[in-house]
């Protein structure tokens, strides 16, 4: 999507709203979108048995609230659906020390996409043999950490990377260690039905070895001929936020074909096949993602049929859910500040002029940049109370100096929302905190895990002192105001002014 940074409203052109008709019940919590523990008690949103106003008072806003039971329950569902396969949590969706320990305790594997993600997982005590390292530009330092730590797989992405890895692997073997286990990432030419920037299996992009040009086969043969490397299998990933299993099935067909080519060229029978992640979640009530069980059934069938046709044993499968585990169980809480009614359309035009309320909150693209990057759609509700007021067309925006700083583009909220109210945005567990930034020097929010009425902070709020510590001039200076250093709501959470 290419758009003017100021948005589509220019001159006398008024685009139609994407909000549709107002829902029958404002503030309803669709179970497909909201965390499994989400409920209203006396009109107030509760998550994990805790009232959101209590959480906001204790931890401030913006605030990520993670439903631990939801997160771990979804991980368990993938593990059960793929009980004869390896489930790798794609940690780029959201990673912290506590999450790494949950994933380790629940028996899953973990994917790291950088040396620092790998270092965090290792520091949290995650078993190295259950970690895979991804990335299209792994540095010498990152590869050395992977080799020295004895991780389960290095997923090779380029010929340059093979050349970087071989000397390290040779030294490990010379010192009495085992060959380094690797996977070849194949670009299979399947274009997932998703945003251009998160579709990763078409040919014109930065990831993997092309199947169409023969690079994937050449890379596999190259690795097999290296005594210090052990080619465990193949890897494929076709994109993100995918609702249709057809793309995964087509990718599986092509990657199994590559298994056959490798066997024909070298005699090697590869034992592992990682089909990546990208499983979609429901951000809106109309979204209809496939279940882990459905994906598992279809992938097993396709791989078994293709292997039978080629006369190959069925390899051990692996998948990499990230968003599908982390995404649905987290909600972001914001406090409303300014509300600005904006008239849409020229005055004097037929019919009553339409008004959109710009509802500004105390976060924005520093804690959720996905709407700006991908035109992502979210839903949100008034969280501290319910209202019988008629619906009003709204746009939830952040406080950054950017016209594109939009969190929820078009939705209906009660017309009596006002400063001090709390808004809750659903399904923010994946790629929101992990993409958080300090634009306009806003601070990264904390993450609080809730379960059975208990709440604990698993990532603390960043402070201005933290940010000043990186500045050569300001490193020794305190923030000019304690309130700026550790922000809290200006009003008691959920109160109105």
Protein Blocks (a to p, Z undefined) as FASTA:
>chain_A
ZZdfkbjbecjbccddfklpadfbghiacfklmcfkbcceehiaceehiafklmmmmnop
adddddfklmmmmmmmmmmmmmmbccdddfklpccfklmmmmmmnopacddfbfklmmmm
mmnopafklcccedjbbcfklmmmmmmnopabdcdfbfklmmmmmmmmmmmmmnopacdd
ddddddehiacdddfklcckbfbbcedjdfklommmmmmmmmmmpmkbccfbdcddfbeh
iabfklmmmmmmmmmmmmmmmmmmnopacfbdcebehiacdfbfkbccddfklmmmmmmm
mmmmmmmmnopacdddddddfklmmmmmpccddddfbdcdddedjehiacjddddddddd
fbdjklomklmmnopacddddfkbccfbdcdddddddfbdcfklcfblbacddfkbcehi
acddehilgoklmmgccehhiacddddddeehiacdfbdcddfklmmmmpmklmmpccfb
fklmmgcdfbdghiaZZ
